[in-house]
Amino acid sequence: MIIARAQTKQAATGSLIGLALGDALGFPTEFDDVPSILATCGPWREMALPEPAFVTDDTQMTLAFARGIRTAMDRGVLGPL
């Protein structure tokens, strides 16, 4: 049980880190179309993380939601009503 809980925690942490990095990478081009992004940044796989890398409200709201889920789970089993 402890191993499964640790793996779940690692997966959740990795997901949240991936979300924050994706948000930071996407922020400078969030409302641009693909041709504009390619003209400005080149291929997305070669994009460097912007400096500074901004954490947007999308990441903040996701982290708040995750914290709320964690708090709810600490108080008991979380499931549908």
mmCIF file of the N, C-alpha and C atoms, coordinates in Angstrom:
data_MODEL
# 
_entry.id   MODEL 
# 
loop_
_atom_site.group_PDB 
_atom_site.id 
_atom_site.type_symbol 
_atom_site.label_atom_id 
_atom_site.label_alt_id 
_atom_site.label_comp_id 
_atom_site.label_asym_id 
_atom_site.label_entity_id 
_atom_site.label_seq_id 
_atom_site.pdbx_PDB_ins_code 
_atom_site.Cartn_x 
_atom_site.Cartn_y 
_atom_site.Cartn_z 
_atom_site.occupancy 
_atom_site.B_iso_or_equiv 
_atom_site.pdbx_formal_charge 
_atom_site.auth_seq_id 
_atom_site.auth_comp_id 
_atom_site.auth_asym_id 
_atom_site.auth_atom_id 
_atom_site.pdbx_PDB_model_num 
ATOM 1   N N  . MET A 1 1  ? 0.827   -1.200 0.000   1.00 0.00 ? 1  MET A N  1 
ATOM 2   C CA . MET A 1 1  ? 0.000   0.000  0.000   1.00 0.00 ? 1  MET A CA 1 
ATOM 3   C C  . MET A 1 1  ? 0.867   1.259  0.000   1.00 0.00 ? 1  MET A C  1 
ATOM 4   N N  . ILE A 1 2  ? 1.957   1.240  0.764   1.00 0.00 ? 2  ILE A N  1 
ATOM 5   C CA . ILE A 1 2  ? 2.833   2.412  0.833   1.00 0.00 ? 2  ILE A CA 1 
ATOM 6   C C  . ILE A 1 2  ? 3.489   2.666  -0.519  1.00 0.00 ? 2  ILE A C  1 
ATOM 7   N N  . ILE A 1 3  ? 3.898   1.595  -1.212  1.00 0.00 ? 3  ILE A N  1 
ATOM 8   C CA . ILE A 1 3  ? 4.532   1.761  -2.519  1.00 0.00 ? 3  ILE A CA 1 
ATOM 9   C C  . ILE A 1 3  ? 3.549   2.363  -3.515  1.00 0.00 ? 3  ILE A C  1 
ATOM 10  N N  . ALA A 1 4  ? 2.322   1.858  -3.542  1.00 0.00 ? 4  ALA A N  1 
ATOM 11  C CA . ALA A 1 4  ? 1.307   2.385  -4.460  1.00 0.00 ? 4  ALA A CA 1 
ATOM 12  C C  . ALA A 1 4  ? 1.030   3.852  -4.175  1.00 0.00 ? 4  ALA A C  1 
ATOM 13  N N  . ARG A 1 5  ? 0.977   4.228  -2.901  1.00 0.00 ? 5  ARG A N  1 
ATOM 14  C CA . ARG A 1 5  ? 0.730   5.624  -2.539  1.00 0.00 ? 5  ARG A CA 1 
ATOM 15  C C  . ARG A 1 5  ? 1.889   6.512  -2.989  1.00 0.00 ? 5  ARG A C  1 
ATOM 16  N N  . ALA A 1 6  ? 3.125   6.030  -2.837  1.00 0.00 ? 6  ALA A N  1 
ATOM 17  C CA . ALA A 1 6  ? 4.295   6.804  -3.265  1.00 0.00 ? 6  ALA A CA 1 
ATOM 18  C C  . ALA A 1 6  ? 4.301   6.964  -4.779  1.00 0.00 ? 6  ALA A C  1 
ATOM 19  N N  . GLN A 1 7  ? 3.957   5.899  -5.514  1.00 0.00 ? 7  GLN A N  1 
ATOM 20  C CA . GLN A 1 7  ? 3.908   5.989  -6.974  1.00 0.00 ? 7  GLN A CA 1 
ATOM 21  C C  . GLN A 1 7  ? 2.821   6.957  -7.425  1.00 0.00 ? 7  GLN A C  1 
ATOM 22  N N  . THR A 1 8  ? 1.674   6.923  -6.753  1.00 0.00 ? 8  THR A N  1 
ATOM 23  C CA . THR A 1 8  ? 0.588   7.841  -7.087  1.00 0.00 ? 8  THR A CA 1 
ATOM 24  C C  . THR A 1 8  ? 1.012   9.275  -6.830  1.00 0.00 ? 8  THR A C  1 
ATOM 25  N N  . LYS A 1 9  ? 1.699   9.507  -5.692  1.00 0.00 ? 9  LYS A N  1 
ATOM 26  C CA . LYS A 1 9  ? 2.169   10.851 -5.373  1.00 0.00 ? 9  LYS A CA 1 
ATOM 27  C C  . LYS A 1 9  ? 3.183   11.331 -6.405  1.00 0.00 ? 9  LYS A C  1 
ATOM 28  N N  . GLN A 1 10 ? 4.097   10.450 -6.826  1.00 0.00 ? 10 GLN A N  1 
ATOM 29  C CA . GLN A 1 10 ? 5.081   10.827 -7.841  1.00 0.00 ? 10 GLN A CA 1 
ATOM 30  C C  . GLN A 1 10 ? 4.403   11.148 -9.168  1.00 0.00 ? 10 GLN A C  1 
ATOM 31  N N  . ALA A 1 11 ? 3.412   10.346 -9.533  1.00 0.00 ? 11 ALA A N  1 
ATOM 32  C CA . ALA A 1 11 ? 2.702   10.593 -10.796 1.00 0.00 ? 11 ALA A CA 1 
ATOM 33  C C  . ALA A 1 11 ? 1.962   11.924 -10.738 1.00 0.00 ? 11 ALA A C  1 
ATOM 34  N N  . ALA A 1 12 ? 1.317   12.209 -9.616  1.00 0.00 ? 12 ALA A N  1 
ATOM 35  C CA . ALA A 1 12 ? 0.595   13.465 -9.479  1.00 0.00 ? 12 ALA A CA 1 
ATOM 36  C C  . ALA A 1 12 ? 1.553   14.657 -9.509  1.00 0.00 ? 12 ALA A C  1 
ATOM 37  N N  . THR A 1 13 ? 2.680   14.535 -8.820  1.00 0.00 ? 13 THR A N  1 
ATOM 38  C CA . THR A 1 13 ? 3.676   15.603 -8.811  1.00 0.00 ? 13 THR A CA 1 
ATOM 39  C C  . THR A 1 13 ? 4.230   15.826 -10.214 1.00 0.00 ? 13 THR A C  1 
ATOM 40  N N  . GLY A 1 14 ? 4.549   14.740 -10.913 1.00 0.00 ? 14 GLY A N  1 
ATOM 41  C CA . GLY A 1 14 ? 5.049   14.856 -12.277 1.00 0.00 ? 14 GLY A CA 1 
ATOM 42  C C  . GLY A 1 14 ? 4.037   15.500 -13.209 1.00 0.00 ? 14 GLY A C  1 
ATOM 43  N N  . SER A 1 15 ? 2.779   15.160 -13.037 1.00 0.00 ? 15 SER A N  1 
ATOM 44  C CA . SER A 1 15 ? 1.729   15.759 -13.867 1.00 0.00 ? 15 SER A CA 1 
ATOM 45  C C  . SER A 1 15 ? 1.625   17.261 -13.634 1.00 0.00 ? 15 SER A C  1 
ATOM 46  N N  . LEU A 1 16 ? 1.686   17.664 -12.370 1.00 0.00 ? 16 LEU A N  1 
ATOM 47  C CA . LEU A 1 16 ? 1.585   19.091 -12.051 1.00 0.00 ? 16 LEU A CA 1 
ATOM 48  C C  . LEU A 1 16 ? 2.807   19.870 -12.534 1.00 0.00 ? 16 LEU A C  1 
ATOM 49  N N  . ILE A 1 17 ? 3.980   19.264 -12.442 1.00 0.00 ? 17 ILE A N  1 
ATOM 50  C CA . ILE A 1 17 ? 5.189   19.920 -12.951 1.00 0.00 ? 17 ILE A CA 1 
ATOM 51  C C  . ILE A 1 17 ? 5.103   20.054 -14.469 1.00 0.00 ? 17 ILE A C  1 
ATOM 52  N N  . GLY A 1 18 ? 4.654   18.993 -15.137 1.00 0.00 ? 18 GLY A N  1 
ATOM 53  C CA . GLY A 1 18 ? 4.489   19.039 -16.586 1.00 0.00 ? 18 GLY A CA 1 
ATOM 54  C C  . GLY A 1 18 ? 3.492   20.108 -17.006 1.00 0.00 ? 18 GLY A C  1 
ATOM 55  N N  . LEU A 1 19 ? 2.406   20.221 -16.251 1.00 0.00 ? 19 LEU A N  1 
ATOM 56  C CA . LEU A 1 19 ? 1.407   21.249 -16.551 1.00 0.00 ? 19 LEU A CA 1 
ATOM 57  C C  . LEU A 1 19 ? 2.019   22.644 -16.414 1.00 0.00 ? 19 LEU A C  1 
ATOM 58  N N  . ALA A 1 20 ? 2.762   22.876 -15.333 1.00 0.00 ? 20 ALA A N  1 
ATOM 59  C CA . ALA A 1 20 ? 3.362   24.197 -15.111 1.00 0.00 ? 20 ALA A CA 1 
ATOM 60  C C  . ALA A 1 20 ? 4.392   24.525 -16.195 1.00 0.00 ? 20 ALA A C  1 
ATOM 61  N N  . LEU A 1 21 ? 5.204   23.544 -16.588 1.00 0.00 ? 21 LEU A N  1 
ATOM 62  C CA . LEU A 1 21 ? 6.190   23.786 -17.648 1.00 0.00 ? 21 LEU A CA 1 
ATOM 63  C C  . LEU A 1 21 ? 5.502   24.060 -18.979 1.00 0.00 ? 21 LEU A C  1 
ATOM 64  N N  . GLY A 1 22 ? 4.473   23.283 -19.289 1.00 0.00 ? 22 GLY A N  1 
ATOM 65  C CA . GLY A 1 22 ? 3.732   23.513 -20.531 1.00 0.00 ? 22 GLY A CA 1 
ATOM 66  C C  . GLY A 1 22 ? 3.074   24.878 -20.549 1.00 0.00 ? 22 GLY A C  1 
ATOM 67  N N  . ASP A 1 23 ? 2.548   25.278 -19.409 1.00 0.00 ? 23 ASP A N  1 
ATOM 68  C CA . ASP A 1 23 ? 1.919   26.591 -19.294 1.00 0.00 ? 23 ASP A CA 1 
ATOM 69  C C  . ASP A 1 23 ? 2.953   27.696 -19.502 1.00 0.00 ? 23 ASP A C  1 
ATOM 70  N N  . ALA A 1 24 ? 4.133   27.540 -18.893 1.00 0.00 ? 24 ALA A N  1 
ATOM 71  C CA . ALA A 1 24 ? 5.197   28.547 -19.037 1.00 0.00 ? 24 ALA A CA 1 
ATOM 72  C C  . ALA A 1 24 ? 5.696   28.611 -20.480 1.00 0.00 ? 24 ALA A C  1 
ATOM 73  N N  . LEU A 1 25 ? 5.836   27.445 -21.129 1.00 0.00 ? 25 LEU A N  1 
ATOM 74  C CA . LEU A 1 25 ? 6.284   27.436 -22.525 1.00 0.00 ? 25 LEU A CA 1 
ATOM 75  C C  . LEU A 1 25 ? 5.231   28.022 -23.453 1.00 0.00 ? 25 LEU A C  1 
ATOM 76  N N  . GLY A 1 26 ? 3.968   27.748 -23.170 1.00 0.00 ? 26 GLY A N  1 
ATOM 77  C CA . GLY A 1 26 ? 2.900   28.207 -24.040 1.00 0.00 ? 26 GLY A CA 1 
ATOM 78  C C  . GLY A 1 26 ? 2.481   29.642 -23.829 1.00 0.00 ? 26 GLY A C  1 
ATOM 79  N N  . PHE A 1 27 ? 2.803   30.210 -22.677 1.00 0.00 ? 27 PHE A N  1 
ATOM 80  C CA . PHE A 1 27 ? 2.346   31.565 -22.347 1.00 0.00 ? 27 PHE A CA 1 
ATOM 81  C C  . PHE A 1 27 ? 2.717   32.612 -23.396 1.00 0.00 ? 27 PHE A C  1 
ATOM 82  N N  . PRO A 1 28 ? 3.966   32.647 -23.872 1.00 0.00 ? 28 PRO A N  1 
ATOM 83  C CA . PRO A 1 28 ? 4.321   33.700 -24.838 1.00 0.00 ? 28 PRO A CA 1 
ATOM 84  C C  . PRO A 1 28 ? 3.564   33.600 -26.167 1.00 0.00 ? 28 PRO A C  1 
ATOM 85  N N  . THR A 1 29 ? 3.045   32.424 -26.487 1.00 0.00 ? 29 THR A N  1 
ATOM 86  C CA . THR A 1 29 ? 2.387   32.227 -27.782 1.00 0.00 ? 29 THR A CA 1 
ATOM 87  C C  . THR A 1 29 ? 0.928   31.794 -27.636 1.00 0.00 ? 29 THR A C  1 
ATOM 88  N N  . GLU A 1 30 ? 0.358   32.019 -26.479 1.00 0.00 ? 30 GLU A N  1 
ATOM 89  C CA . GLU A 1 30 ? -0.953  31.455 -26.140 1.00 0.00 ? 30 GLU A CA 1 
ATOM 90  C C  . GLU A 1 30 ? -2.043  31.755 -27.172 1.00 0.00 ? 30 GLU A C  1 
ATOM 91  N N  . PHE A 1 31 ? -2.097  32.951 -27.696 1.00 0.00 ? 31 PHE A N  1 
ATOM 92  C CA . PHE A 1 31 ? -3.185  33.318 -28.593 1.00 0.00 ? 31 PHE A CA 1 
ATOM 93  C C  . PHE A 1 31 ? -2.738  33.454 -30.045 1.00 0.00 ? 31 PHE A C  1 
ATOM 94  N N  . ASP A 1 32 ? -1.536  32.961 -30.357 1.00 0.00 ? 32 ASP A N  1 
ATOM 95  C CA . ASP A 1 32 ? -1.022  33.028 -31.724 1.00 0.00 ? 32 ASP A CA 1 
ATOM 96  C C  . ASP A 1 32 ? -1.442  31.791 -32.508 1.00 0.00 ? 32 ASP A C  1 
ATOM 97  N N  . ASP A 1 33 ? -1.494  31.923 -33.824 1.00 0.00 ? 33 ASP A N  1 
ATOM 98  C CA . ASP A 1 33 ? -1.762  30.751 -34.651 1.00 0.00 ? 33 ASP A CA 1 
ATOM 99  C C  . ASP A 1 33 ? -0.434  30.045 -34.954 1.00 0.00 ? 33 ASP A C  1 
ATOM 100 N N  . VAL A 1 34 ? -0.521  28.825 -35.464 1.00 0.00 ? 34 VAL A N  1 
ATOM 101 C CA . VAL A 1 34 ? 0.677   28.005 -35.678 1.00 0.00 ? 34 VAL A CA 1 
ATOM 102 C C  . VAL A 1 34 ? 1.685   28.676 -36.602 1.00 0.00 ? 34 VAL A C  1 
ATOM 103 N N  . PRO A 1 35 ? 1.277   29.249 -37.745 1.00 0.00 ? 35 PRO A N  1 
ATOM 104 C CA . PRO A 1 35 ? 2.290   29.898 -38.601 1.00 0.00 ? 35 PRO A CA 1 
ATOM 105 C C  . PRO A 1 35 ? 3.035   31.034 -37.886 1.00 0.00 ? 35 PRO A C  1 
ATOM 106 N N  . SER A 1 36 ? 2.336   31.804 -37.071 1.00 0.00 ? 36 SER A N  1 
ATOM 107 C CA . SER A 1 36 ? 2.994   32.890 -36.324 1.00 0.00 ? 36 SER A CA 1 
ATOM 108 C C  . SER A 1 36 ? 3.985   32.342 -35.308 1.00 0.00 ? 36 SER A C  1 
ATOM 109 N N  . ILE A 1 37 ? 3.595   31.264 -34.644 1.00 0.00 ? 37 ILE A N  1 
ATOM 110 C CA . ILE A 1 37 ? 4.492   30.655 -33.647 1.00 0.00 ? 37 ILE A CA 1 
ATOM 111 C C  . ILE A 1 37 ? 5.747   30.128 -34.332 1.00 0.00 ? 37 ILE A C  1 
ATOM 112 N N  . LEU A 1 38 ? 5.577   29.428 -35.442 1.00 0.00 ? 38 LEU A N  1 
ATOM 113 C CA . LEU A 1 38 ? 6.739   28.889 -36.155 1.00 0.00 ? 38 LEU A CA 1 
ATOM 114 C C  . LEU A 1 38 ? 7.641   29.999 -36.664 1.00 0.00 ? 38 LEU A C  1 
ATOM 115 N N  . ALA A 1 39 ? 7.061   31.103 -37.139 1.00 0.00 ? 39 ALA A N  1 
ATOM 116 C CA . ALA A 1 39 ? 7.868   32.217 -37.639 1.00 0.00 ? 39 ALA A CA 1 
ATOM 117 C C  . ALA A 1 39 ? 8.655   32.878 -36.523 1.00 0.00 ? 39 ALA A C  1 
ATOM 118 N N  . THR A 1 40 ? 8.077   32.961 -35.357 1.00 0.00 ? 40 THR A N  1 
ATOM 119 C CA . THR A 1 40 ? 8.719   33.630 -34.223 1.00 0.00 ? 40 THR A CA 1 
ATOM 120 C C  . THR A 1 40 ? 9.681   32.720 -33.470 1.00 0.00 ? 40 THR A C  1 
ATOM 121 N N  . CYS A 1 41 ? 9.258   31.485 -33.230 1.00 0.00 ? 41 CYS A N  1 
ATOM 122 C CA . CYS A 1 41 ? 9.985   30.599 -32.311 1.00 0.00 ? 41 CYS A CA 1 
ATOM 123 C C  . CYS A 1 41 ? 10.683  29.421 -32.975 1.00 0.00 ? 41 CYS A C  1 
ATOM 124 N N  . GLY A 1 42 ? 10.320  29.114 -34.208 1.00 0.00 ? 42 GLY A N  1 
ATOM 125 C CA . GLY A 1 42 ? 10.853  27.910 -34.837 1.00 0.00 ? 42 GLY A CA 1 
ATOM 126 C C  . GLY A 1 42 ? 10.101  26.687 -34.338 1.00 0.00 ? 42 GLY A C  1 
ATOM 127 N N  . PRO A 1 43 ? 10.629  25.496 -34.600 1.00 0.00 ? 43 PRO A N  1 
ATOM 128 C CA . PRO A 1 43 ? 9.952   24.276 -34.174 1.00 0.00 ? 43 PRO A CA 1 
ATOM 129 C C  . PRO A 1 43 ? 9.791   24.227 -32.653 1.00 0.00 ? 43 PRO A C  1 
ATOM 130 N N  . TRP A 1 44 ? 8.626   23.796 -32.212 1.00 0.00 ? 44 TRP A N  1 
ATOM 131 C CA . TRP A 1 44 ? 8.335   23.809 -30.768 1.00 0.00 ? 44 TRP A CA 1 
ATOM 132 C C  . TRP A 1 44 ? 9.264   22.925 -29.972 1.00 0.00 ? 44 TRP A C  1 
ATOM 133 N N  . ARG A 1 45 ? 9.777   21.874 -30.564 1.00 0.00 ? 45 ARG A N  1 
ATOM 134 C CA . ARG A 1 45 ? 10.668  20.972 -29.823 1.00 0.00 ? 45 ARG A CA 1 
ATOM 135 C C  . ARG A 1 45 ? 12.019  21.625 -29.519 1.00 0.00 ? 45 ARG A C  1 
ATOM 136 N N  . GLU A 1 46 ? 12.310  22.727 -30.177 1.00 0.00 ? 46 GLU A N  1 
ATOM 137 C CA . GLU A 1 46 ? 13.577  23.417 -29.966 1.00 0.00 ? 46 GLU A CA 1 
ATOM 138 C C  . GLU A 1 46 ? 13.419  24.691 -29.140 1.00 0.00 ? 46 GLU A C  1 
ATOM 139 N N  . MET A 1 47 ? 12.189  24.963 -28.689 1.00 0.00 ? 47 MET A N  1 
ATOM 140 C CA . MET A 1 47 ? 11.951  26.178 -27.911 1.00 0.00 ? 47 MET A CA 1 
ATOM 141 C C  . MET A 1 47 ? 12.628  26.089 -26.547 1.00 0.00 ? 47 MET A C  1 
ATOM 142 N N  . ALA A 1 48 ? 13.289  27.149 -26.171 1.00 0.00 ? 48 ALA A N  1 
ATOM 143 C CA . ALA A 1 48 ? 13.860  27.238 -24.821 1.00 0.00 ? 48 ALA A CA 1 
ATOM 144 C C  . ALA A 1 48 ? 12.783  27.740 -23.871 1.00 0.00 ? 48 ALA A C  1 
ATOM 145 N N  . LEU A 1 49 ? 12.914  27.401 -22.624 1.00 0.00 ? 49 LEU A N  1 
ATOM 146 C CA . LEU A 1 49 ? 12.000  27.918 -21.610 1.00 0.00 ? 49 LEU A CA 1 
ATOM 147 C C  . LEU A 1 49 ? 12.217  29.422 -21.518 1.00 0.00 ? 49 LEU A C  1 
ATOM 148 N N  . PRO A 1 50 ? 11.154  30.210 -21.633 1.00 0.00 ? 50 PRO A N  1 
ATOM 149 C CA . PRO A 1 50 ? 11.323  31.663 -21.582 1.00 0.00 ? 50 PRO A CA 1 
ATOM 150 C C  . PRO A 1 50 ? 11.911  32.098 -20.240 1.00 0.00 ? 50 PRO A C  1 
ATOM 151 N N  . GLU A 1 51 ? 12.656  33.192 -20.273 1.00 0.00 ? 51 GLU A N  1 
ATOM 152 C CA . GLU A 1 51 ? 13.188  33.765 -19.028 1.00 0.00 ? 51 GLU A CA 1 
ATOM 153 C C  . GLU A 1 51 ? 12.677  35.179 -18.892 1.00 0.00 ? 51 GLU A C  1 
ATOM 154 N N  . PRO A 1 52 ? 11.930  35.505 -17.900 1.00 0.00 ? 52 PRO A N  1 
ATOM 155 C CA . PRO A 1 52 ? 11.473  34.572 -16.877 1.00 0.00 ? 52 PRO A CA 1 
ATOM 156 C C  . PRO A 1 52 ? 10.343  33.692 -17.417 1.00 0.00 ? 52 PRO A C  1 
ATOM 157 N N  . ALA A 1 53 ? 10.224  32.499 -16.849 1.00 0.00 ? 53 ALA A N  1 
ATOM 158 C CA . ALA A 1 53 ? 9.129   31.592 -17.193 1.00 0.00 ? 53 ALA A CA 1 
ATOM 159 C C  . ALA A 1 53 ? 7.956   31.928 -16.273 1.00 0.00 ? 53 ALA A C  1 
ATOM 160 N N  . PHE A 1 54 ? 6.889   32.444 -16.850 1.00 0.00 ? 54 PHE A N  1 
ATOM 161 C CA . PHE A 1 54 ? 5.758   32.898 -16.062 1.00 0.00 ? 54 PHE A CA 1 
ATOM 162 C C  . PHE A 1 54 ? 4.847   31.754 -15.665 1.00 0.00 ? 54 PHE A C  1 
ATOM 163 N N  . VAL A 1 55 ? 4.401   31.784 -14.437 1.00 0.00 ? 55 VAL A N  1 
ATOM 164 C CA . VAL A 1 55 ? 3.332   30.902 -13.976 1.00 0.00 ? 55 VAL A CA 1 
ATOM 165 C C  . VAL A 1 55 ? 2.052   31.703 -14.131 1.00 0.00 ? 55 VAL A C  1 
ATOM 166 N N  . THR A 1 56 ? 1.125   31.190 -14.920 1.00 0.00 ? 56 THR A N  1 
ATOM 167 C CA . THR A 1 56 ? -0.090  31.938 -15.197 1.00 0.00 ? 56 THR A CA 1 
ATOM 168 C C  . THR A 1 56 ? -1.203  31.533 -14.242 1.00 0.00 ? 56 THR A C  1 
ATOM 169 N N  . ASP A 1 57 ? -2.324  32.197 -14.392 1.00 0.00 ? 57 ASP A N  1 
ATOM 170 C CA . ASP A 1 57 ? -3.482  31.863 -13.570 1.00 0.00 ? 57 ASP A CA 1 
ATOM 171 C C  . ASP A 1 57 ? -3.959  30.441 -13.850 1.00 0.00 ? 57 ASP A C  1 
ATOM 172 N N  . ASP A 1 58 ? -3.702  29.908 -15.032 1.00 0.00 ? 58 ASP A N  1 
ATOM 173 C CA . ASP A 1 58 ? -4.092  28.524 -15.326 1.00 0.00 ? 58 ASP A CA 1 
ATOM 174 C C  . ASP A 1 58 ? -3.385  27.559 -14.376 1.00 0.00 ? 58 ASP A C  1 
ATOM 175 N N  . THR A 1 59 ? -2.080  27.741 -14.211 1.00 0.00 ? 59 THR A N  1 
ATOM 176 C CA . THR A 1 59 ? -1.323  26.889 -13.296 1.00 0.00 ? 59 THR A CA 1 
ATOM 177 C C  . THR A 1 59 ? -1.759  27.127 -11.853 1.00 0.00 ? 59 THR A C  1 
ATOM 178 N N  . GLN A 1 60 ? -1.947  28.368 -11.472 1.00 0.00 ? 60 GLN A N  1 
ATOM 179 C CA . GLN A 1 60 ? -2.361  28.673 -10.103 1.00 0.00 ? 60 GLN A CA 1 
ATOM 180 C C  . GLN A 1 60 ? -3.700  28.031 -9.766  1.00 0.00 ? 60 GLN A C  1 
ATOM 181 N N  . MET A 1 61 ? -4.645  28.077 -10.696 1.00 0.00 ? 61 MET A N  1 
ATOM 182 C CA . MET A 1 61 ? -5.963  27.485 -10.444 1.00 0.00 ? 61 MET A CA 1 
ATOM 183 C C  . MET A 1 61 ? -5.879  25.957 -10.388 1.00 0.00 ? 61 MET A C  1 
ATOM 184 N N  . THR A 1 62 ? -5.042  25.364 -11.217 1.00 0.00 ? 62 THR A N  1 
ATOM 185 C CA . THR A 1 62 ? -4.872  23.913 -11.186 1.00 0.00 ? 62 THR A CA 1 
ATOM 186 C C  . THR A 1 62 ? -4.249  23.475 -9.867  1.00 0.00 ? 62 THR A C  1 
ATOM 187 N N  . LEU A 1 63 ? -3.247  24.212 -9.397  1.00 0.00 ? 63 LEU A N  1 
ATOM 188 C CA . LEU A 1 63 ? -2.625  23.880 -8.114  1.00 0.00 ? 63 LEU A CA 1 
ATOM 189 C C  . LEU A 1 63 ? -3.610  24.058 -6.958  1.00 0.00 ? 63 LEU A C  1 
ATOM 190 N N  . ALA A 1 64 ? -4.451  25.087 -7.030  1.00 0.00 ? 64 ALA A N  1 
ATOM 191 C CA . ALA A 1 64 ? -5.469  25.281 -5.991  1.00 0.00 ? 64 ALA A CA 1 
ATOM 192 C C  . ALA A 1 64 ? -6.472  24.129 -5.999  1.00 0.00 ? 64 ALA A C  1 
ATOM 193 N N  . PHE A 1 65 ? -6.874  23.702 -7.180  1.00 0.00 ? 65 PHE A N  1 
ATOM 194 C CA . PHE A 1 65 ? -7.802  22.577 -7.301  1.00 0.00 ? 65 PHE A CA 1 
ATOM 195 C C  . PHE A 1 65 ? -7.168  21.300 -6.747  1.00 0.00 ? 65 PHE A C  1 
ATOM 196 N N  . ALA A 1 66 ? -5.895  21.055 -7.096  1.00 0.00 ? 66 ALA A N  1 
ATOM 197 C CA . ALA A 1 66 ? -5.191  19.874 -6.601  1.00 0.00 ? 66 ALA A CA 1 
ATOM 198 C C  . ALA A 1 66 ? -5.079  19.905 -5.076  1.00 0.00 ? 66 ALA A C  1 
ATOM 199 N N  . ARG A 1 67 ? -4.806  21.071 -4.522  1.00 0.00 ? 67 ARG A N  1 
ATOM 200 C CA . ARG A 1 67 ? -4.732  21.191 -3.066  1.00 0.00 ? 67 ARG A CA 1 
ATOM 201 C C  . ARG A 1 67 ? -6.093  20.896 -2.432  1.00 0.00 ? 67 ARG A C  1 
ATOM 202 N N  . GLY A 1 68 ? -7.156  21.356 -3.067  1.00 0.00 ? 68 GLY A N  1 
ATOM 203 C CA . GLY A 1 68 ? -8.502  21.077 -2.557  1.00 0.00 ? 68 GLY A CA 1 
ATOM 204 C C  . GLY A 1 68 ? -8.826  19.597 -2.590  1.00 0.00 ? 68 GLY A C  1 
ATOM 205 N N  . ILE A 1 69 ? -8.446  18.924 -3.675  1.00 0.00 ? 69 ILE A N  1 
ATOM 206 C CA . ILE A 1 69 ? -8.660  17.477 -3.765  1.00 0.00 ? 69 ILE A CA 1 
ATOM 207 C C  . ILE A 1 69 ? -7.865  16.759 -2.678  1.00 0.00 ? 69 ILE A C  1 
ATOM 208 N N  . ARG A 1 70 ? -6.624  17.173 -2.483  1.00 0.00 ? 70 ARG A N  1 
ATOM 209 C CA . ARG A 1 70 ? -5.774  16.547 -1.452  1.00 0.00 ? 70 ARG A CA 1 
ATOM 210 C C  . ARG A 1 70 ? -6.376  16.746 -0.067  1.00 0.00 ? 70 ARG A C  1 
ATOM 211 N N  . THR A 1 71 ? -6.860  17.943 0.221   1.00 0.00 ? 71 THR A N  1 
ATOM 212 C CA . THR A 1 71 ? -7.489  18.219 1.512   1.00 0.00 ? 71 THR A CA 1 
ATOM 213 C C  . THR A 1 71 ? -8.723  17.346 1.704   1.00 0.00 ? 71 THR A C  1 
ATOM 214 N N  . ALA A 1 72 ? -9.531  17.225 0.665   1.00 0.00 ? 72 ALA A N  1 
ATOM 215 C CA . ALA A 1 72 ? -10.728 16.391 0.744   1.00 0.00 ? 72 ALA A CA 1 
ATOM 216 C C  . ALA A 1 72 ? -10.355 14.927 0.986   1.00 0.00 ? 72 ALA A C  1 
ATOM 217 N N  . MET A 1 73 ? -9.303  14.441 0.323   1.00 0.00 ? 73 MET A N  1 
ATOM 218 C CA . MET A 1 73 ? -8.880  13.050 0.497   1.00 0.00 ? 73 MET A CA 1 
ATOM 219 C C  . MET A 1 73 ? -8.311  12.799 1.892   1.00 0.00 ? 73 MET A C  1 
ATOM 220 N N  . ASP A 1 74 ? -7.701  13.809 2.488   1.00 0.00 ? 74 ASP A N  1 
ATOM 221 C CA . ASP A 1 74 ? -7.187  13.668 3.853   1.00 0.00 ? 74 ASP A CA 1 
ATOM 222 C C  . ASP A 1 74 ? -8.320  13.488 4.857   1.00 0.00 ? 74 ASP A C  1 
ATOM 223 N N  . ARG A 1 75 ? -9.510  13.930 4.484   1.00 0.00 ? 75 ARG A N  1 
ATOM 224 C CA . ARG A 1 75 ? -10.671 13.839 5.387   1.00 0.00 ? 75 ARG A CA 1 
ATOM 225 C C  . ARG A 1 75 ? -11.487 12.576 5.165   1.00 0.00 ? 75 ARG A C  1 
ATOM 226 N N  . GLY A 1 76 ? -11.081 11.762 4.200   1.00 0.00 ? 76 GLY A N  1 
ATOM 227 C CA . GLY A 1 76 ? -11.793 10.509 3.957   1.00 0.00 ? 76 GLY A CA 1 
ATOM 228 C C  . GLY A 1 76 ? -11.774 10.154 2.486   1.00 0.00 ? 76 GLY A C  1 
ATOM 229 N N  . VAL A 1 77 ? -12.456 9.055  2.177   1.00 0.00 ? 77 VAL A N  1 
ATOM 230 C CA . VAL A 1 77 ? -12.504 8.574  0.800   1.00 0.00 ? 77 VAL A CA 1 
ATOM 231 C C  . VAL A 1 77 ? -13.249 9.606  -0.055  1.00 0.00 ? 77 VAL A C  1 
ATOM 232 N N  . LEU A 1 78 ? -12.676 9.910  -1.189  1.00 0.00 ? 78 LEU A N  1 
ATOM 233 C CA . LEU A 1 78 ? -13.276 10.856 -2.110  1.00 0.00 ? 78 LEU A CA 1 
ATOM 234 C C  . LEU A 1 78 ? -13.954 10.083 -3.230  1.00 0.00 ? 78 LEU A C  1 
ATOM 235 N N  . GLY A 1 79 ? -15.232 10.304 -3.408  1.00 0.00 ? 79 GLY A N  1 
ATOM 236 C CA . GLY A 1 79 ? -15.978 9.589  -4.444  1.00 0.00 ? 79 GLY A CA 1 
ATOM 237 C C  . GLY A 1 79 ? -17.267 10.327 -4.762  1.00 0.00 ? 79 GLY A C  1 
ATOM 238 N N  . PRO A 1 80 ? -17.989 9.804  -5.734  1.00 0.00 ? 80 PRO A N  1 
ATOM 239 C CA . PRO A 1 80 ? -19.259 10.451 -6.099  1.00 0.00 ? 80 PRO A CA 1 
ATOM 240 C C  . PRO A 1 80 ? -20.270 10.328 -4.968  1.00 0.00 ? 80 PRO A C  1 
ATOM 241 N N  . LEU A 1 81 ? -21.196 11.249 -4.935  1.00 0.00 ? 81 LEU A N  1 
ATOM 242 C CA . LEU A 1 81 ? -22.218 11.218 -3.889  1.00 0.00 ? 81 LEU A CA 1 
ATOM 243 C C  . LEU A 1 81 ? -23.180 10.096 -4.088  1.00 0.00 ? 81 LEU A C  1 
# 
